[in-house]
């Protein structure tokens, strides 16, 4: 059975890091580009959502259907073109905007990118429900995953200029909610 990792910071209050909030707000206002957001995110803690999925139910003594067994799952988004994305959030407020019953797991941005590549996801979508959604994909996603795994020397021609602003890429929908 998978285990939930120990928190990166047990005293984390779930708020968005000030540098990340500033970078995303500037990006939203057109005052900063994706490189500035990536710079702020690279050293930041993100929250990855975990949700309960009902795997088995039964009829209880009062004649009502009730949960018998459930599993914790990492939800993914699926684009109109079938590509999948891993979700991550900058803070608990952004997570609750998407789904109030999701439970946060702390991870670094690099860990989230590595997990997305390991899951063969095409992107990481940060704060999908706002306040400022941001997409990490393509060579940038691969490069950040490689930094985490120590395989950066195998990549060539990587540039942050290839990331596209999230406000133009709202092609993800929730899969199997």
Backbone as a printed PyTorch tensor [residue, N CA C, xyz], in Angstrom:
tensor([[[  0.8470,  -1.1780,   0.0000],
         [  0.0000,   0.0000,   0.0000],
         [  0.8900,   1.2390,   0.0000]],

        [[  0.6160,   2.2290,  -0.8890],
         [  1.4180,   3.4400,  -0.9230],
         [  1.2930,   4.2160,   0.3850]],

        [[  2.3520,   4.9000,   0.7260],
         [  2.3200,   5.7130,   1.9330],
         [  2.3990,   7.1880,   1.5590]],

        [[  1.8420,   8.0230,   2.4010],
         [  1.8920,   9.4630,   2.1990],
         [  3.2140,   9.9480,   2.7770]],

        [[  3.9980,  10.6790,   2.0020],
         [  5.3130,  11.1060,   2.4800],
         [  5.2130,  12.0950,   3.6370]],

        [[  6.2880,  12.1770,   4.3890],
         [  6.3620,  13.1420,   5.4720],
         [  6.3440,  14.5510,   4.8870]],

        [[  5.7380,  15.5060,   5.5920],
         [  5.6900,  16.8770,   5.0660],
         [  7.0840,  17.4770,   4.9160]],

        [[  7.2440,  18.3210,   3.9210],
         [  8.4930,  19.0530,   3.7420],
         [  8.7050,  20.0060,   4.9150]],

        [[  7.6140,  20.6400,   5.3340],
         [  7.6530,  21.5940,   6.4410],
         [  6.4250,  21.3580,   7.3090]],

        [[  6.6060,  20.7330,   8.4840],
         [  5.4590,  20.4500,   9.3540],
         [  4.7340,  21.7080,   9.8340]],

        [[  5.4070,  22.8560,   9.7920],
         [  4.7930,  24.1090,  10.2500],
         [  4.1640,  24.9170,   9.1160]],

        [[  4.0940,  24.3390,   7.9170],
         [  3.5100,  25.0070,   6.7510],
         [  2.0450,  25.3180,   7.0340]],

        [[  1.6560,  26.5740,   6.8690],
         [  0.2590,  26.9620,   7.1130],
         [ -0.6020,  26.8720,   5.8580]],

        [[ -0.0180,  26.4440,   4.7340],
         [ -0.7810,  26.2580,   3.5060],
         [ -0.9160,  27.4930,   2.6470]],

        [[ -0.3310,  28.5950,   3.0680],
         [ -0.4680,  29.8160,   2.2750],
         [  0.5130,  29.8090,   1.1010]],

        [[  0.1870,  30.5860,   0.0970],
         [  1.0430,  30.7260,  -1.0730],
         [  2.2740,  31.5330,  -0.6970]],

        [[  3.4380,  31.0850,  -1.1450],
         [  4.6770,  31.8240,  -0.8860],
         [  4.5570,  33.2200,  -1.4950]],

        [[  4.9560,  34.2530,  -0.7690],
         [  4.8340,  35.6260,  -1.2880],
         [  5.4960,  35.8310,  -2.6470]],

        [[  6.6670,  35.2550,  -2.8700],
         [  7.3520,  35.4230,  -4.1580],
         [  6.5390,  34.7970,  -5.2970]],

        [[  5.9090,  33.6690,  -5.0230],
         [  5.0820,  32.9990,  -6.0410],
         [  3.8330,  33.8230,  -6.3240]],

        [[  3.1820,  34.3200,  -5.2810],
         [  1.9800,  35.1400,  -5.4610],
         [  2.3040,  36.3980,  -6.2680]],

        [[  3.4250,  37.0350,  -5.9690],
         [  3.8330,  38.2390,  -6.6870],
         [  4.1220,  37.9230,  -8.1500]],

        [[  4.8550,  36.8370,  -8.4000],
         [  5.1910,  36.4680,  -9.7780],
         [  3.9390,  36.1420, -10.5870]],

        [[  3.0180,  35.3960, -10.0090],
         [  1.7850,  35.0440, -10.7230],
         [  0.9190,  36.2790, -10.9810]],

        [[  0.8290,  37.1780, -10.0000],
         [  0.0410,  38.4070, -10.1900],
         [  0.6590,  39.2680, -11.2950]],

        [[  1.9820,  39.3750, -11.2960],
         [  2.6640,  40.1510, -12.3450],
         [  2.4800,  39.5040, -13.7120]],

        [[  2.5180,  38.1950, -13.7580],
         [  2.2950,  37.4470, -14.9950],
         [  0.8800,  37.7050, -15.5070]],

        [[ -0.0750,  37.6360, -14.6140],
         [ -1.4770,  37.8850, -14.9660],
         [ -1.6660,  39.2860, -15.5290]],

        [[ -0.9650,  40.2610, -14.9270],
         [ -1.0880,  41.6600, -15.3540],
         [ -0.2270,  41.9960, -16.5550]],

        [[  0.5260,  41.0230, -17.0890],
         [  1.3760,  41.2630, -18.2330],
         [  2.6810,  41.9650, -17.8990]],

        [[  3.0140,  42.0230, -16.6230],
         [  4.2320,  42.7050, -16.1960],
         [  5.4100,  41.7420, -16.0450]],

        [[  5.1560,  40.4560, -16.1310],
         [  6.2070,  39.4380, -16.0180],
         [  5.8790,  38.3150, -16.9950]],

        [[  6.9150,  37.6020, -17.3710],
         [  6.7320,  36.4890, -18.2960],
         [  6.8170,  35.1580, -17.5810]],

        [[  6.7100,  34.0790, -18.3500],
         [  6.7660,  32.7410, -17.7560],
         [  8.0750,  32.4580, -17.0280]],

        [[  9.1720,  33.0410, -17.4890],
         [ 10.4640,  32.7920, -16.8350],
         [ 10.4560,  33.2770, -15.3920]],

        [[  9.8170,  34.4010, -15.1420],
         [  9.7440,  34.9220, -13.7710],
         [  8.8820,  34.0210, -12.8880]],

        [[  7.7930,  33.5120, -13.4410],
         [  6.9400,  32.5970, -12.6750],
         [  7.7000,  31.3040, -12.3890]],

        [[  8.3620,  30.7730, -13.4040],
         [  9.1430,  29.5470, -13.2070],
         [ 10.2500,  29.7540, -12.1780]],

        [[ 10.8730,  30.9170, -12.1940],
         [ 11.9050,  31.2220, -11.2110],
         [ 11.3620,  31.1960,  -9.7930]],

        [[ 10.1710,  31.7590,  -9.6090],
         [  9.5520,  31.7620,  -8.2800],
         [  9.0820,  30.3640,  -7.8890]],

        [[  8.5360,  29.6170,  -8.8440],
         [  8.0350,  28.2740,  -8.5460],
         [  9.1460,  27.2670,  -8.2720]],

        [[ 10.2850,  27.4320,  -8.9270],
         [ 11.3420,  26.4320,  -8.8330],
         [ 11.7790,  26.1680,  -7.3970]],

        [[ 11.8230,  27.1680,  -6.5710],
         [ 12.2120,  26.9590,  -5.1850],
         [ 11.0400,  26.8260,  -4.2300]],

        [[  9.8460,  26.7690,  -4.7570],
         [  8.6460,  26.8180,  -3.9190],
         [  8.0830,  25.4400,  -3.5860]],

        [[  7.3130,  25.4270,  -2.5390],
         [  6.5260,  24.2510,  -2.1600],
         [  5.1940,  24.3430,  -2.8860]],

        [[  4.7830,  23.2400,  -3.4940],
         [  3.4510,  23.1490,  -4.0880],
         [  2.6510,  22.1240,  -3.3110]],

        [[  1.3550,  22.1410,  -3.5100],
         [  0.4610,  21.1540,  -2.9020],
         [ -0.1470,  20.3130,  -4.0130]],

        [[  0.0460,  19.0080,  -3.9200],
         [ -0.5160,  18.0680,  -4.8780],
         [ -1.7820,  17.4940,  -4.2350]],

        [[ -2.9100,  17.4990,  -4.9540],
         [ -4.1480,  17.0100,  -4.3560],
         [ -4.2570,  15.4880,  -4.3680]],

        [[ -4.8300,  14.9740,  -3.3020],
         [ -5.1630,  13.5550,  -3.2130],
         [ -6.6400,  13.5100,  -2.8240]],

        [[ -7.4090,  12.6690,  -3.5250],
         [ -8.8470,  12.5570,  -3.2530],
         [ -9.2250,  11.1000,  -3.0050]],

        [[-10.2880,  10.9100,  -2.2530],
         [-10.7930,   9.5650,  -1.9790],
         [-11.6940,   9.1210,  -3.1240]],

        [[-11.4910,   7.8860,  -3.5750],
         [-12.3400,   7.2850,  -4.6000],
         [-13.0220,   6.0600,  -4.0140]],

        [[-14.3120,   6.0130,  -4.1300],
         [-15.0820,   4.8780,  -3.6360],
         [-14.7940,   3.6570,  -4.4990]],

        [[-14.3510,   2.5720,  -3.8670],
         [-14.0730,   1.3490,  -4.6290],
         [-15.1030,   0.2670,  -4.3550]],

        [[-15.7730,   0.3620,  -3.2050],
         [-16.7910,  -0.6260,  -2.8810],
         [-17.7800,  -0.0090,  -1.8970]],

        [[-19.0650,  -0.2860,  -2.1080],
         [-20.0940,   0.2080,  -1.1930],
         [-20.9900,  -0.9490,  -0.8000]],

        [[-21.8030,  -0.7110,   0.2050],
         [-22.7390,  -1.7360,   0.6770],
         [-23.9910,  -1.0510,   1.1900]],

        [[-25.0530,  -1.8140,   1.3720],
         [-26.2780,  -1.3020,   1.9570],
         [-26.1910,  -1.5440,   3.4510]],

        [[-26.3060,  -0.4600,   4.2140],
         [-26.1880,  -0.5440,   5.6640],
         [-27.4640,  -1.0400,   6.3230]],

        [[-27.4270,  -1.1110,   7.6420],
         [-28.5610,  -1.6420,   8.4050],
         [-29.8200,  -0.7950,   8.2790]],

        [[-29.6710,   0.4710,   7.8800],
         [-30.8390,   1.3410,   7.7130],
         [-31.3230,   1.3950,   6.2660]],

        [[-30.7800,   0.5250,   5.4250],
         [-31.2010,   0.4500,   4.0320],
         [-30.5700,   1.4910,   3.1280]],

        [[-29.5730,   2.2070,   3.6230],
         [-28.9010,   3.2310,   2.8300],
         [-27.5560,   2.7250,   2.3350]],

        [[-27.2190,   3.1230,   1.1100],
         [-25.9170,   2.7410,   0.5670],
         [-24.8550,   3.5390,   1.2990]],

        [[-23.7820,   2.8410,   1.6870],
         [-22.6960,   3.4900,   2.4120],
         [-21.3500,   2.9740,   1.9210]],

        [[-20.3140,   3.7630,   2.1910],
         [-18.9660,   3.4020,   1.7840],
         [-18.4930,   2.1840,   2.5630]],

        [[-17.9090,   1.2420,   1.8250],
         [-17.2960,   0.0860,   2.4630],
         [-15.7840,   0.1690,   2.3360]],

        [[-15.3290,   0.6150,   1.1580],
         [-13.9010,   0.6890,   0.9010],
         [-13.6190,   1.8460,  -0.0500]],

        [[-12.5280,   2.5530,   0.2030],
         [-12.1210,   3.6140,  -0.7140],
         [-10.6050,   3.6370,  -0.7970]],

        [[-10.1050,   4.2880,  -1.8410],
         [ -8.6740,   4.4340,  -2.0590],
         [ -8.3650,   5.8970,  -2.2700]],

        [[ -7.1460,   6.2920,  -1.9260],
         [ -6.7030,   7.6450,  -2.1890],
         [ -6.0830,   7.6660,  -3.5870]],

        [[ -6.3940,   8.6960,  -4.3480],
         [ -5.9190,   8.7710,  -5.7300],
         [ -5.4200,  10.1660,  -6.0570]],

        [[ -4.4620,  10.2240,  -6.9590],
         [ -3.9530,  11.4730,  -7.5000],
         [ -4.7630,  11.7850,  -8.7570]],

        [[ -5.6140,  12.8060,  -8.7130],
         [ -6.4180,  13.1120,  -9.9020],
         [ -5.5680,  13.7520, -10.9910]],

        [[ -5.9670,  13.5330, -12.2270],
         [ -5.3190,  14.1590, -13.3790],
         [ -6.3850,  14.8810, -14.1880]],

        [[ -5.9420,  15.8420, -14.9480],
         [ -6.8150,  16.5000, -15.9120],
         [ -6.5410,  15.8850, -17.2700]],

        [[ -7.5620,  15.8590, -18.1080],
         [ -7.4000,  15.3440, -19.4660],
         [ -7.8390,  16.4350, -20.4330]],

        [[ -6.9480,  16.7640, -21.3550],
         [ -7.2410,  17.8030, -22.3310],
         [ -8.1900,  17.3220, -23.4010]],

        [[ -8.7310,  18.2600, -24.1440],
         [ -9.6150,  17.9280, -25.2560],
         [ -8.9190,  17.0370, -26.2640]],

        [[ -7.5900,  17.1300, -26.3200],
         [ -6.8220,  16.3110, -27.2570],
         [ -6.3630,  14.9960, -26.6330]],

        [[ -6.7920,  14.7110, -25.3900],
         [ -6.4680,  13.4530, -24.7390],
         [ -5.2090,  13.4790, -23.8870]],

        [[ -4.4350,  14.5740, -23.9470],
         [ -3.2370,  14.6510, -23.1140],
         [ -3.6300,  14.8230, -21.6550]],

        [[ -2.8250,  14.2590, -20.7590],
         [ -3.0860,  14.3410, -19.3270],
         [ -2.1580,  15.3450, -18.6750]],

        [[ -2.6210,  15.8950, -17.5490],
         [ -1.8100,  16.8240, -16.7660],
         [ -1.9570,  16.4970, -15.2910]],

        [[ -0.8770,  16.7120, -14.5700],
         [ -0.8790,  16.5890, -13.1150],
         [ -1.2470,  17.9570, -12.5460]],

        [[ -2.0320,  17.9590, -11.4960],
         [ -2.4430,  19.1960, -10.8420],
         [ -1.5130,  19.5290,  -9.6900]],

        [[ -1.2890,  20.8090,  -9.4800],
         [ -0.5480,  21.2850,  -8.3220],
         [ -1.1140,  22.6540,  -7.9530]],

        [[ -0.9840,  23.0060,  -6.6910],
         [ -1.5490,  24.2560,  -6.2040],
         [ -0.5260,  24.9990,  -5.3700]],

        [[ -0.5820,  26.3210,  -5.4390],
         [  0.3630,  27.1420,  -4.6970],
         [  0.0020,  27.2590,  -3.2250]],

        [[ -1.2430,  26.9980,  -2.8860],
         [ -1.6850,  27.0870,  -1.4960],
         [ -3.0330,  26.4250,  -1.3040]],

        [[ -3.4450,  26.3270,  -0.0560],
         [ -4.7120,  25.6530,   0.2520],
         [ -5.9240,  26.4180,  -0.2710]],

        [[ -5.8380,  27.7600,  -0.3630],
         [ -6.9600,  28.5230,  -0.9190],
         [ -7.1900,  28.1530,  -2.3850]],

        [[ -6.1090,  28.0640,  -3.1530],
         [ -6.2270,  27.6880,  -4.5700],
         [ -6.7170,  26.2470,  -4.7120]],

        [[ -6.2640,  25.3640,  -3.8260],
         [ -6.7200,  23.9740,  -3.8450],
         [ -8.2170,  23.8950,  -3.5590]],

        [[ -8.6820,  24.6340,  -2.5580],
         [-10.1070,  24.6230,  -2.1970],
         [-10.9790,  25.2010,  -3.3070]],

        [[-10.4550,  26.1310,  -4.0950],
         [-11.2050,  26.6620,  -5.2400],
         [-11.5140,  25.5640,  -6.2380]],

        [[-10.5870,  24.6380,  -6.3730],
         [-10.7720,  23.5360,  -7.3260],
         [-11.6500,  22.4550,  -6.7240]],

        [[-11.2980,  22.0000,  -5.5300],
         [-12.0530,  20.9080,  -4.9190],
         [-11.8090,  20.9330,  -3.4050]],

        [[-12.8250,  21.3030,  -2.6690],
         [-12.6930,  21.5050,  -1.2290],
         [-12.3770,  20.2220,  -0.4620]],

        [[-12.7350,  19.0660,  -1.0130],
         [-12.5030,  17.8090,  -0.2860],
         [-11.1390,  17.1850,  -0.5750]],

        [[-10.3470,  17.8040,  -1.4370],
         [ -9.0160,  17.2710,  -1.7460],
         [ -8.0760,  17.5160,  -0.5770]],

        [[ -7.1820,  16.5840,  -0.3650],
         [ -6.1900,  16.6980,   0.7040],
         [ -4.8410,  17.0240,   0.0890]],

        [[ -4.1260,  18.0000,   0.6750],
         [ -2.8430,  18.4160,   0.0940],
         [ -1.6640,  17.5740,   0.5620]],

        [[ -0.7770,  17.2930,  -0.3740],
         [  0.5140,  16.6610,  -0.0970],
         [  1.5730,  17.6620,  -0.5370]],

        [[  2.4900,  18.0040,   0.3580],
         [  3.5500,  18.9470,   0.0160],
         [  4.5700,  18.3040,  -0.9180]],

        [[  5.0130,  19.0760,  -1.9020],
         [  6.0710,  18.6310,  -2.8100],
         [  6.7420,  19.8650,  -3.3910]],

        [[  7.9880,  19.7270,  -3.7710],
         [  8.6490,  20.8300,  -4.4670],
         [  8.1610,  20.8370,  -5.9130]],

        [[  8.3330,  21.9600,  -6.5650],
         [  7.9590,  22.0530,  -7.9760],
         [  8.7280,  21.0330,  -8.8030]],

        [[  9.9990,  20.8540,  -8.4910],
         [ 10.8080,  19.8770,  -9.2280],
         [ 10.2800,  18.4560,  -9.0150]],

        [[  9.8660,  18.1220,  -7.7940],
         [  9.2930,  16.7980,  -7.5330],
         [  8.0020,  16.5940,  -8.3130]],

        [[  7.1610,  17.6290,  -8.3730],
         [  5.9010,  17.5290,  -9.1130],
         [  6.1900,  17.3190, -10.6030]],

        [[  7.1510,  18.0410, -11.1380],
         [  7.5050,  17.8860, -12.5570],
         [  8.0460,  16.4860, -12.8280]],

        [[  8.8770,  15.9930, -11.9300],
         [  9.4120,  14.6370, -12.1130],
         [  8.2760,  13.6040, -12.0610]],

        [[  7.3480,  13.7780, -11.1300],
         [  6.2170,  12.8520, -11.0330],
         [  5.3620,  12.9030, -12.2990]],

        [[  5.1520,  14.1040, -12.8400],
         [  4.3520,  14.2430, -14.0580],
         [  5.0040,  13.5120, -15.2190]],

        [[  6.3050,  13.6740, -15.3780],
         [  7.0200,  12.9790, -16.4460],
         [  6.9630,  11.4700, -16.2110]],

        [[  7.1110,  11.0500, -14.9660],
         [  7.0220,   9.6320, -14.6300],
         [  5.6480,   9.0450, -14.9190]],

        [[  4.6120,   9.8620, -14.7920],
         [  3.2360,   9.4350, -15.0850],
         [  2.8940,   9.6110, -16.5690]],

        [[  3.8510,  10.0410, -17.3580],
         [  3.6880,  10.3050, -18.7860],
         [  2.6420,  11.3810, -19.0520]],

        [[  2.5430,  12.3320, -18.1270],
         [  1.6420,  13.4760, -18.3040],
         [  2.3330,  14.5050, -19.1900]],

        [[  1.5410,  15.2450, -19.9410],
         [  2.0740,  16.2490, -20.8530],
         [  2.3420,  17.5780, -20.1770]],

        [[  1.7910,  17.7670, -18.9660],
         [  1.9080,  19.0760, -18.3240],
         [  1.6740,  18.9750, -16.8200]],

        [[  2.0810,  20.0360, -16.1590],
         [  1.6760,  20.3020, -14.7740],
         [  0.8530,  21.5760, -14.8490]],

        [[ -0.3580,  21.5420, -14.3310],
         [ -1.1970,  22.7350, -14.3040],
         [ -1.2310,  23.2230, -12.8610]],

        [[ -0.7270,  24.4240, -12.6630],
         [ -0.6660,  25.0370, -11.3400],
         [ -1.8880,  25.9400, -11.1820]],

        [[ -2.6020,  25.7620, -10.0780],
         [ -3.7790,  26.5850,  -9.7400],
         [ -4.8130,  26.6070, -10.8580]],

        [[ -5.2540,  25.4290, -11.2750],
         [ -6.1800,  25.2830, -12.4000],
         [ -7.4490,  26.1240, -12.2370]],

        [[ -7.9210,  26.3140, -11.0090],
         [ -9.1380,  27.0980, -10.7760],
         [ -8.8350,  28.5420, -10.3960]],

        [[ -7.5930,  28.9460, -10.5150],
         [ -7.2130,  30.3190, -10.2180],
         [ -6.6190,  30.4590,  -8.8300]],

        [[ -6.2230,  31.6150,  -8.4850],
         [ -6.5210,  32.8790,  -9.1470],
         [ -5.7840,  33.1020, -10.4640]],

        [[ -4.5830,  32.5240, -10.6490],
         [ -3.8570,  32.6550, -11.9110],
         [ -3.3440,  31.2780, -12.3130]],

        [[ -4.0160,  30.6010, -13.2400],
         [ -3.5300,  29.2990, -13.7010],
         [ -2.2200,  29.4530, -14.4740]],

        [[ -1.3740,  28.4400, -14.3610],
         [ -0.0800,  28.4590, -15.0520],
         [  0.2380,  27.0330, -15.4850]],

        [[  0.7090,  26.8720, -16.7190],
         [  0.9970,  25.5500, -17.2710],
         [  2.4960,  25.3850, -17.4750]],

        [[  3.0230,  24.2510, -17.0020],
         [  4.4130,  23.8720, -17.2660],
         [  4.3330,  22.6450, -18.1630]],

        [[  4.9260,  22.7330, -19.3590],
         [  4.8150,  21.6320, -20.3030],
         [  6.0210,  21.5670, -21.2210]],

        [[  6.0420,  20.5560, -22.0530],
         [  7.0610,  20.4220, -23.0850],
         [  8.4670,  20.2900, -22.5350]],

        [[  9.4010,  20.9280, -23.2180],
         [ 10.8060,  20.8330, -22.8440],
         [ 11.0750,  21.4290, -21.4670]],

        [[ 10.2860,  22.4160, -21.0660],
         [ 10.4650,  23.0130, -19.7380],
         [ 10.1140,  21.9860, -18.6660]],

        [[  9.0150,  21.2900, -18.8470],
         [  8.6270,  20.2340, -17.9070],
         [  9.7120,  19.1630, -17.8420]],

        [[ 10.1930,  18.7390, -18.9930],
         [ 11.2350,  17.7160, -19.0360],
         [ 12.5150,  18.1910, -18.3500]],

        [[ 12.8680,  19.4600, -18.5550],
         [ 14.0870,  19.9920, -17.9400],
         [ 13.9610,  20.0530, -16.4220]],

        [[ 12.8220,  20.5140, -15.9200],
         [ 12.6380,  20.5870, -14.4710],
         [ 12.6200,  19.1900, -13.8530]],

        [[ 12.0300,  18.2370, -14.5550],
         [ 12.0380,  16.8480, -14.0830],
         [ 13.4590,  16.3000, -14.0760]],

        [[ 14.2380,  16.6570, -15.0790],
         [ 15.6160,  16.1830, -15.1690],
         [ 16.4800,  16.7720, -14.0620]],

        [[ 16.2190,  18.0210, -13.6810],
         [ 16.9590,  18.6260, -12.5680],
         [ 16.7120,  17.8130, -11.3080]],

        [[ 15.4600,  17.4410, -11.0600],
         [ 15.1100,  16.6640,  -9.8710],
         [ 15.7370,  15.2780,  -9.9020]],

        [[ 15.7920,  14.6700, -11.0810],
         [ 16.3010,  13.3030, -11.1660],
         [ 17.8080,  13.2410, -11.3990]],

        [[ 18.4170,  14.3890, -11.6680],
         [ 19.8580,  14.4170, -11.8900],
         [ 20.2730,  14.0290, -13.2900]],

        [[ 19.3540,  14.1020, -14.2550],
         [ 19.6750,  13.7020, -15.6330],
         [ 19.6940,  14.8920, -16.5870]],

        [[ 19.9170,  16.0870, -16.0720],
         [ 19.8670,  17.2990, -16.8910],
         [ 20.8780,  17.2710, -18.0340]],

        [[ 22.0120,  16.6240, -17.8380],
         [ 23.0370,  16.6040, -18.8810],
         [ 22.5800,  15.8790, -20.1510]],

        [[ 21.4780,  15.1600, -20.0920],
         [ 20.9810,  14.4240, -21.2620],
         [ 20.0680,  15.2750, -22.1450]],

        [[ 19.7010,  16.4690, -21.6720],
         [ 18.8050,  17.3380, -22.4380],
         [ 19.6150,  18.4020, -23.1550]],

        [[ 19.1400,  18.7900, -24.3270],
         [ 19.8070,  19.8700, -25.0430],
         [ 18.7590,  20.7860, -25.6480]],

        [[ 19.1150,  22.0250, -25.8200],
         [ 18.2230,  22.9750, -26.4750],
         [ 17.0030,  23.3530, -25.6580]],

        [[ 17.0770,  23.3040, -24.3330],
         [ 15.9190,  23.6200, -23.4970],
         [ 15.8930,  25.1150, -23.2190]],

        [[ 14.7180,  25.6960, -23.3900],
         [ 14.5610,  27.1180, -23.1090],
         [ 13.1980,  27.3730, -22.4870]],

        [[ 13.1290,  28.3040, -21.5380],
         [ 11.8480,  28.6160, -20.9040],
         [ 10.9510,  29.4360, -21.8250]],

        [[ 11.4800,  29.9220, -22.9270],
         [ 10.6730,  30.7220, -23.8420],
         [  9.6060,  29.8930, -24.5450]],

        [[  9.6940,  28.5600, -24.4640],
         [  8.7310,  27.7120, -25.1660],
         [  7.4490,  27.4800, -24.3860]],

        [[  7.3750,  27.8750, -23.1460],
         [  6.1510,  27.6830, -22.3750],
         [  5.1120,  28.7130, -22.8210]],

        [[  3.8720,  28.2980, -22.8720],
         [  2.8140,  29.2020, -23.2890],
         [  2.0080,  29.6250, -22.0740]],

        [[  1.5700,  30.8800, -22.0320],
         [  0.7950,  31.3490, -20.8840],
         [ -0.4670,  30.5200, -20.6790]],

        [[ -0.7910,  30.2400, -19.4210],
         [ -1.9420,  29.4090, -19.0840],
         [ -3.2530,  30.0460, -19.5240]],

        [[ -3.3280,  31.3520, -19.5370],
         [ -4.6060,  31.9870, -19.8800],
         [ -5.0270,  31.7110, -21.3250]],

        [[ -4.0830,  31.2530, -22.1560],
         [ -4.4230,  30.8920, -23.5400],
         [ -4.6310,  29.3970, -23.7020]],

        [[ -4.3670,  28.6010, -22.6550],
         [ -4.3830,  27.1440, -22.7810],
         [ -5.3670,  26.5200, -21.7930]],

        [[ -6.5870,  26.8850, -21.8350],
         [ -7.5730,  26.3100, -20.9270],
         [ -8.2490,  25.1260, -21.5750]],

        [[ -7.4590,  24.0970, -21.8770],
         [ -7.9920,  22.9520, -22.5940],
         [ -8.1200,  21.7350, -21.7230]],

        [[ -7.9610,  21.8700, -20.4370],
         [ -8.1000,  20.7280, -19.5520],
         [ -9.4840,  20.6810, -18.9210]],

        [[ -9.9990,  19.4560, -18.7740],
         [-11.2330,  19.2270, -18.0450],
         [-10.9780,  18.1340, -17.0300]],

        [[-11.7790,  18.0950, -15.9880],
         [-11.5920,  17.0970, -14.9400],
         [-11.9260,  15.7120, -15.4420]],

        [[-11.0830,  14.7210, -15.1240],
         [-11.2850,  13.3340, -15.5550],
         [-11.8680,  12.5260, -14.3960]],

        [[-12.9750,  11.8650, -14.6520],
         [-13.5560,  10.9070, -13.7060],
         [-13.7890,  11.4450, -12.3220]],

        [[-14.4480,  12.5920, -12.1710],
         [-14.6520,  13.1300, -10.8390],
         [-15.6130,  12.3790, -10.0100]]])
